[in-house]
Amino acid sequence: MTTETTRIAVASPLIAPRFADAVRRQAQSIARLGLPLISLSVFAFLYLPIIVLVIFSFNSGTRLGVWEGFSLRWYERVFTSREWIGSLQVTLWIAIFSTLISTVLGTLAGLALERFRFRGRNAYDGMLYLPVIIPDIVMALSLLLFFSSINVSLSRWTVLIGHVAFNTAFVAVIIRARLASLDPRLEEAAADLYASPWQAFRRVTLPLLRPAILAGALMAFTMSFDEFVITSFVSGQGDTTLPVKIYSSIRFGLKPEITAVASLVLLISVALVVVSLLMQRGGRRASVQSFK
């Protein structure tokens, strides 16, 4: 063995850990620099188009993508247009009533499936979740064939029935997930304190379920507000919702007022999220007070 080989053999146990530490530090520094860049790139990819859309909704010019000055002309045109206001009214009417009905039905269905055992429970469970599994186009065709077979004229009422059909399943999923995480000993403790089943539900279960009910209602409203496929199949003449109206307008060219409509839809969605957070905070305070 030569002298150089002997030096390498002696020094290798000392050099290897230092080299590994240097590589580890280099990898950590790259990760600390790379992960924020990747995160910023993803957020920019997702949200920059929305920001650009909102900015150009205040553009005074008619050419999209070319800024010509600040103006509210497109918002004024939307709010003075009977077609856009009519579509918004129909959309809100369907979304509000479908949210109310599907929230009640979904909450009752989630409670029944999670807390009770009855004949046909598995079959009912499978049928309830069919709208979650099947594609929208299949459900839209099924609803259209169903209404045609019983000679029901297409209107906003048929749209409401279709929205309730798929919203109920999503609300039930959220309610069951919340019920599965609750401690059943809380209701047992209420029963030990001589509370009736209704009192235990109202004072214990319902306050704990309130955030899930709110989340289900918010999801139902958002999905009903944005639904296009099912609505386009089962809506009648004169009952055009906002998504269908936007699609029909884009078919004849991208008009500037569409950016204002999209910005208003975004504003409504953000407002719903803020209201949901505020109500969830109030629900947590109420649930704390109910235990005192």
C-alpha positions in Angstrom: 0.0 0.0 0.0 1.5 3.3 -1.0 1.7 6.4 1.2 -1.1 8.2 -0.7 -3.4 5.3 -0.4 -2.6 5.1 3.3 -3.5 8.7 3.8 -6.8 8.3 1.9 -7.7 5.2 4.0 -6.9 7.0 7.2 -8.7 10.2 6.3 -11.8 8.7 4.7 -13.6 8.1 8.0 -13.1 11.7 8.9 -14.0 13.2 5.4 -17.1 11.2 4.8 -19.2 12.6 7.7 -18.1 16.2 6.8 -19.0 15.6 3.2 -22.4 14.2 4.1 -23.0 17.2 6.4 -22.1 19.6 3.6 -24.4 17.8 1.2 -27.2 17.9 3.8 -26.8 21.6 4.4 -26.7 22.3 0.7 -29.9 20.3 0.2 -31.6 22.1 3.1 -30.6 25.5 1.7 -32.0 24.6 -1.7 -35.2 23.3 -0.1 -35.6 26.5 1.9 -35.2 28.5 -1.3 -37.0 26.2 -3.7 -40.2 25.4 -1.7 -41.2 29.1 -1.4 -40.5 29.7 -5.1 -42.6 26.6 -6.0 -45.4 27.7 -3.7 -45.4 31.3 -5.1 -45.4 29.9 -8.6 -48.4 27.7 -7.9 -50.4 30.5 -6.2 -49.5 32.9 -9.1 -50.7 30.3 -11.6 -54.0 29.9 -9.7 -54.8 33.5 -8.7 -53.1 35.8 -11.2 -55.7 35.2 -13.9 -58.4 36.0 -11.3 -56.7 39.2 -10.4 -56.3 40.2 -14.0 -60.0 39.5 -14.6 -61.0 41.7 -11.7 -58.7 44.5 -12.9 -60.0 44.5 -16.5 -63.5 44.5 -15.2 -62.8 48.2 -14.4 -61.3 48.9 -17.9 -63.0 51.7 -19.8 -62.1 50.2 -23.2 -63.9 47.5 -25.1 -60.7 45.6 -26.0 -59.9 42.9 -23.5 -56.3 42.7 -22.5 -55.6 46.4 -23.3 -55.9 48.8 -20.4 -57.5 52.1 -21.5 -58.5 53.7 -18.2 -60.5 53.2 -15.1 -64.3 53.0 -15.4 -67.4 51.4 -13.9 -69.3 51.3 -17.2 -69.4 47.5 -17.4 -70.8 47.2 -13.9 -73.4 49.9 -14.7 -74.3 48.0 -17.9 -74.8 44.7 -15.9 -77.0 46.3 -13.2 -79.1 48.1 -15.8 -79.5 45.0 -18.0 -82.8 43.2 -17.5 -81.3 40.0 -18.9 -78.4 39.9 -16.4 -80.5 41.0 -13.4 -83.1 38.4 -14.4 -80.5 35.6 -14.6 -79.1 36.7 -11.2 -82.6 36.6 -9.6 -83.3 33.2 -11.0 -79.9 31.9 -9.8 -80.3 33.3 -6.3 -83.9 32.0 -6.0 -82.7 28.4 -7.0 -79.6 28.6 -4.9 -81.4 29.8 -1.7 -84.3 27.4 -1.8 -82.1 24.4 -2.8 -79.7 25.2 0.0 -82.5 25.4 2.6 -84.2 22.1 1.4 -81.0 20.1 0.9 -79.5 21.3 4.2 -82.6 20.0 6.1 -82.8 16.8 4.1 -79.0 16.2 4.2 -78.8 16.8 8.0 -81.7 14.4 8.7 -80.3 11.8 6.3 -76.8 12.0 7.9 -78.3 11.7 11.4 -80.4 8.7 10.4 -77.6 6.9 8.7 -75.0 7.5 11.4 -77.0 7.1 14.5 -79.7 4.5 13.7 -79.8 1.0 12.3 -82.9 0.0 10.2 -83.8 -2.4 7.4 -82.6 -1.2 4.0 -80.0 1.1 5.5 -77.2 0.0 3.2 -79.4 0.3 0.1 -80.5 3.8 1.1 -76.9 4.7 1.9 -75.8 3.6 -1.6 -78.7 5.5 -3.3 -78.0 8.6 -1.4 -74.4 8.8 -2.6 -75.2 8.1 -6.2 -75.2 11.8 -7.1 -71.7 12.2 -5.7 -70.4 9.3 -7.9 -72.1 9.6 -11.2 -71.1 12.3 -13.7 -73.1 15.4 -14.1 -74.0 14.7 -17.7 -75.5 11.3 -16.7 -77.6 12.9 -13.9 -78.7 15.7 -16.2 -79.9 13.2 -18.9 -81.6 11.1 -16.2 -83.5 14.1 -14.8 -84.5 15.3 -18.3 -85.8 11.8 -19.2 -87.6 11.6 -15.8 -89.4 14.9 -16.2 -90.3 14.1 -19.8 -91.7 10.7 -18.9 -94.1 12.2 -16.3 -95.0 15.2 -18.6 -93.6 17.9 -16.4 -92.8 21.2 -18.1 -89.2 22.4 -17.7 -89.0 25.5 -15.4 -87.1 26.8 -12.5 -88.9 24.2 -10.3 -87.4 21.4 -12.2 -84.0 23.0 -11.8 -84.7 23.3 -8.1 -85.5 19.6 -7.9 -82.3 18.7 -9.7 -80.2 20.9 -7.5 -81.7 19.4 -4.3 -81.1 15.9 -5.6 -77.3 16.3 -5.7 -76.9 18.9 -2.9 -78.5 16.6 -0.4 -75.9 14.0 -0.9 -73.0 16.4 -0.3 -74.6 17.8 2.9 -75.2 14.3 4.2 -71.5 13.5 3.7 -70.4 16.5 5.7 -72.9 15.8 8.5 -71.9 12.1 8.8 -68.2 13.0 8.9 -68.9 15.4 11.8 -71.1 12.9 13.6 -68.4 10.2 13.3 -65.9 12.5 15.1 -68.3 13.4 18.0 -67.9 11.6 21.3 -71.2 9.7 22.0 -70.5 9.9 25.7 -71.5 13.6 25.6 -75.1 12.6 24.8 -74.9 9.8 27.4 -73.8 12.4 30.0 -76.8 14.6 29.1 -79.1 11.6 29.5 -77.5 10.9 32.9 -78.4 14.5 33.9 -82.1 13.7 33.1 -82.2 15.4 29.7 -84.7 14.1 27.3 -83.6 12.9 23.8 -84.8 16.2 22.3 -83.0 18.3 25.0 -79.8 16.3 24.5 -80.0 16.9 20.8 -80.8 20.6 21.1 -78.3 21.5 23.8 -75.5 19.1 23.0 -75.6 17.6 19.5 -76.9 20.5 17.5 -74.4 23.1 18.8 -71.6 20.6 17.9 -73.1 20.0 14.5 -73.6 23.7 13.7 -70.3 24.2 11.9 -70.9 21.1 9.8 -74.4 22.2 9.0 -73.1 25.6 8.0 -70.3 24.1 5.9 -72.9 21.9 4.1 -75.2 24.8 3.5 -72.3 26.9 2.1 -71.2 24.0 -0.2 -74.8 23.5 -1.3 -75.3 27.2 -2.1 -71.9 27.4 -3.9 -72.6 24.3 -6.0 -76.1 25.4 -6.8 -74.9 28.9 -7.7 -72.2 27.6 -10.1 -74.0 24.6 -11.5 -74.2 24.6 -15.3 -74.5 21.1 -16.8 -77.7 19.9 -14.9 -79.2 23.4 -15.1 -78.7 23.7 -18.9 -80.6 20.4 -19.4 -83.6 20.9 -17.1 -84.2 24.7 -17.2 -87.1 26.1 -19.1 -87.5 29.1 -21.3 -87.1 32.3 -19.4 -85.5 30.7 -16.4 -81.9 31.1 -17.4 -79.4 31.0 -14.6 -76.2 33.1 -14.4 -73.8 30.3 -15.5 -76.0 29.4 -18.5 -76.3 33.1 -19.4 -72.5 33.6 -19.2 -71.9 30.5 -21.5 -74.5 31.7 -24.0 -72.9 35.1 -24.1 -69.4 33.7 -24.6 -70.6 31.7 -27.6 -71.2 35.0 -29.5 -67.9 36.6 -28.4 -66.2 37.5 -25.1 -67.9 40.8 -24.1 -66.4 43.1 -21.5 -69.4 43.0 -19.2 -68.7 39.3 -18.7 -65.6 40.3 -16.7 -67.9 42.4 -14.4 -70.3 39.5 -13.9 -67.4 37.2 -13.1 -66.1 39.7 -10.6 -69.5 40.0 -8.9 -69.7 36.2 -8.6 -66.2 36.2 -7.0 -67.3 38.9 -4.6 -70.4 36.8 -3.6 -68.2 33.7 -3.0 -65.8 35.6 -0.8 -68.6 37.2 1.1 -70.1 33.7 1.7 -66.7 32.4 3.1 -66.5 35.4 5.4 -70.0 34.9 6.7 -69.3 31.2 7.2 -66.2 31.9 9.3 -68.1 34.4 11.4 -71.0 32.0 12.0 -68.6 29.2 12.8 -67.0 31.3 15.4 -70.4 32.2 16.9 -71.3 28.5 16.8 -68.2 27.6 18.8 -69.1 30.2 21.4 -72.6 28.9 21.6 -71.4 25.3 22.0 -69.1 26.4 24.8 -71.9 28.2 26.6 -74.2 25.2 26.3 -71.8 23.1 28.4 -71.6 25.7 31.2 
